[in-house]
Amino acid sequence: MQAIKKVLIALVLIPLGLVVLPFLAIYFAFISVWGLYLKLRIEIMWPQEKFILFTYSDSPNWSAYVKENIVPAIESHAVIINRTQQQNWKNEHPLERKALDAFAGYNVNPAALIFRRGLRVKSIAFYDAFRDLKHGKTAKIDSRLEELISYVPSDS
């Protein structure tokens, strides 16, 4: 009985795998090509000194911290989008919106994307760090800020 069950499972899973695997391969190839296209387009469209995309909103949970600590440290090398002040930011910055969708994942406000030539796009999400900061825990926000600033050349 056990052998018959294994044969039946194999008879179902093998054809299913042969159908599903090519679609998965095409999907992952498309995602890879799309990410490469976005990265190259940003490298071409943005000024050479800009390689960070930083987005945030005017939430009372982080607005003051962002404006006092993050923006001054990265502004000469960043495209900075305040999603609250630019209500139509998705239409005004379509390339940046697509990059956020492709590279940042969930909880992307505030978030930074670092576009390094020849390397993968680095995503730094701040949402959970600010949630911890709201409860008096500073380790995550300190770590994320330090990581972000480490990408900024020291001569800036």
C-alpha positions as CSV (number, residue, x, y, z in Angstrom):
1,M,0.0,0.0,0.0
2,Q,2.9,2.4,0.8
3,A,4.5,1.7,-2.5
4,I,1.3,2.4,-4.4
5,K,0.9,5.7,-2.5
6,K,4.5,6.7,-3.4
7,V,3.9,5.9,-7.1
8,L,0.7,7.9,-7.2
9,I,2.4,10.9,-5.5
10,A,5.2,10.6,-8.1
11,L,2.7,10.4,-10.9
12,V,1.1,13.6,-9.8
13,L,4.1,15.6,-8.7
14,I,6.4,14.9,-11.6
15,P,4.1,16.2,-14.3
16,L,3.1,19.1,-12.0
17,G,6.7,20.0,-11.5
18,L,7.4,19.8,-15.3
19,V,4.6,22.3,-15.8
20,V,5.4,24.7,-12.9
21,L,9.2,24.8,-13.0
22,P,9.4,26.5,-16.4
23,F,7.0,29.2,-15.3
24,L,9.0,29.7,-12.1
25,A,12.2,30.0,-14.1
26,I,10.6,32.6,-16.4
27,Y,9.2,34.5,-13.4
28,F,12.6,34.7,-11.6
29,A,14.4,35.6,-14.9
30,F,11.9,38.4,-15.5
31,I,12.4,39.7,-11.9
32,S,16.2,39.7,-12.3
33,V,16.1,41.4,-15.7
34,W,13.6,44.0,-14.3
35,G,15.8,44.8,-11.3
36,L,18.9,45.1,-13.5
37,Y,16.9,47.4,-15.9
38,L,15.8,49.7,-13.0
39,K,19.3,49.8,-11.5
40,L,20.9,50.7,-14.8
41,R,18.2,53.3,-15.6
42,I,18.8,55.0,-12.2
43,E,22.5,55.0,-12.7
44,I,22.0,56.7,-16.1
45,M,19.2,59.1,-15.1
46,W,20.5,60.3,-11.8
47,P,23.5,62.7,-11.4
48,Q,26.7,60.8,-10.7
49,E,27.0,62.0,-7.1
50,K,23.5,60.7,-6.3
51,F,23.3,57.0,-5.4
52,I,20.9,56.8,-2.5
53,L,17.1,56.9,-2.7
54,F,15.6,57.9,0.7
55,T,11.8,58.2,1.3
56,Y,10.0,59.2,4.4
57,S,6.8,60.9,5.5
58,D,5.9,63.5,8.1
59,S,4.9,60.9,10.7
60,P,5.3,62.2,14.2
61,N,7.1,58.9,15.0
62,W,10.1,59.8,12.8
63,S,9.8,63.1,11.0
64,A,12.0,65.1,13.4
65,Y,14.6,62.4,13.7
66,V,14.8,62.1,9.9
67,K,15.1,65.8,9.3
68,E,17.7,66.3,12.1
69,N,19.9,63.2,11.7
70,I,19.4,61.4,8.4
71,V,18.7,64.0,5.7
72,P,21.7,66.2,6.6
73,A,24.1,63.2,6.6
74,I,23.0,62.0,3.1
75,E,21.5,64.9,1.2
76,S,24.4,65.6,-1.1
77,H,24.3,62.0,-2.3
78,A,20.6,61.2,-2.1
79,V,17.4,61.7,-4.0
80,I,15.1,62.4,-1.0
81,I,11.3,62.1,-1.3
82,N,9.0,63.3,1.4
83,R,5.9,61.3,0.6
84,T,3.7,63.6,2.7
85,Q,4.7,66.9,1.0
86,Q,4.6,65.4,-2.4
87,Q,1.1,64.0,-2.5
88,N,1.5,63.1,-6.1
89,W,5.0,61.6,-5.6
90,K,4.2,58.4,-7.4
91,N,3.5,60.2,-10.6
92,E,6.3,62.8,-10.2
93,H,8.9,60.1,-9.4
94,P,7.8,57.0,-11.4
95,L,11.3,55.5,-11.6
96,E,11.9,55.9,-7.9
97,R,8.5,54.4,-7.1
98,K,9.3,51.3,-9.3
99,A,12.7,51.0,-7.6
100,L,11.0,51.0,-4.1
101,D,8.5,48.4,-5.3
102,A,11.3,46.2,-6.7
103,F,14.0,46.5,-4.0
104,A,12.5,47.7,-0.7
105,G,10.0,45.1,0.2
106,Y,7.4,45.9,2.9
107,N,7.4,48.6,5.6
108,V,9.3,50.9,3.3
109,N,8.6,54.2,5.0
110,P,11.1,55.4,5.9
111,A,13.6,53.5,3.7
112,A,16.8,53.9,1.9
113,L,18.0,52.2,-1.3
114,I,21.7,52.4,-2.1
115,F,22.6,51.9,-5.7
116,R,26.3,50.8,-5.9
117,R,27.9,50.4,-9.3
118,G,28.5,46.7,-10.0
119,L,26.9,45.6,-6.8
120,R,23.4,44.6,-5.7
121,V,21.0,47.3,-4.5
122,K,21.2,47.6,-0.7
123,S,17.9,48.3,1.1
124,I,17.8,49.7,4.6
125,A,14.3,49.8,6.1
126,F,13.8,52.1,9.1
127,Y,10.2,51.3,10.1
128,D,10.9,48.7,12.7
129,A,13.8,50.7,14.0
130,F,11.5,53.7,14.6
131,R,8.9,51.4,16.2
132,D,11.6,50.3,18.7
133,L,12.8,53.9,19.2
134,K,9.2,54.8,20.1
135,H,9.6,52.3,23.0
136,G,12.9,53.7,24.1
137,K,15.1,51.1,22.3
138,T,17.8,52.9,20.3
139,A,20.0,50.0,19.1
140,K,18.2,49.4,15.8
141,I,18.0,53.1,14.8
142,D,21.6,53.7,15.7
143,S,22.7,50.6,13.7
144,R,20.6,51.5,10.6
145,L,21.8,55.1,10.7
146,E,25.4,54.0,11.0
147,E,25.0,51.6,8.2
148,L,23.4,54.2,5.9
149,I,26.1,56.8,6.7
150,S,28.8,54.2,6.0
151,Y,27.9,54.4,2.3
152,V,28.4,58.2,2.2
153,P,32.0,59.2,1.2
154,S,33.8,60.8,4.1
155,D,34.9,63.8,2.0
156,S,31.2,65.0,1.9
